[in-house]
Amino acid sequence: MAITRAKRKVYIVCSFEPSGWSRVETYAKGVRLLKRYLEYGKAISDNDRLLAQSILNGLVDGTNVQEMHNQLIFDRGFEEEVYNALRNRGYDVHTQIGFSGYRIDLGILDPITKEKYILGIECDGAMYHSSKVARERDIYRQRFLEEKGWVIHRIWSRNGWISKEKEMAKIESVLEQLMSTKIQRV
């Protein structure tokens, strides 16, 4: 394979159809990205702008799992409590998930693919949301993240301390709805 810094035109020579490259999802991330690049190149060559845009959108989907989520980072003690409660219920949870400079407190992995986050959880404290400016900033941030594919569930620390089980039941209900919607689409 040759790499170029071409500014106007790139030629891709491939001895197989990219779509015929089966079982690529079991390979390393670099191999999966190469397949997407080849598919993108073919879509452009075939003048299929809709498919090309779909491939690009799939690559920048904000809910995709990034590689470096082996650290536990908590802004507040309440986040850690929610994290532990979700882990105890068997969910695979990552902390401080980033996308385009924005952070989500907790991200729950899709239990089937393990490649996407099915739900983002924001753990809000009363001090943080007592400011009108902070609330407005948070509303815009949430809208941006939802446009990138996130489903956000907000849990207030006050409610969590009063009835943690009730708040966990709400999260599980949202997850059940998301999973049943996902299964119906497949």
Secondary structure, DSSP 8 states (H G I E B T S, - for coil): ------SS------SS-GGG-TTGGGS-HHHHHHHHHHHHHHHHHTT-HHHHHHHHHHHS-TTB--S---S---SSHHHHHHHHHHHHTT--EEEEEEETTEEEEEEEE-TTTSSBEEEEEEEE-TTGGGSHHHHHHHHHHHHHHHHTT--EEEEEHHHHHH-HHHHHHHHHHHHHHHHHHHHHH-
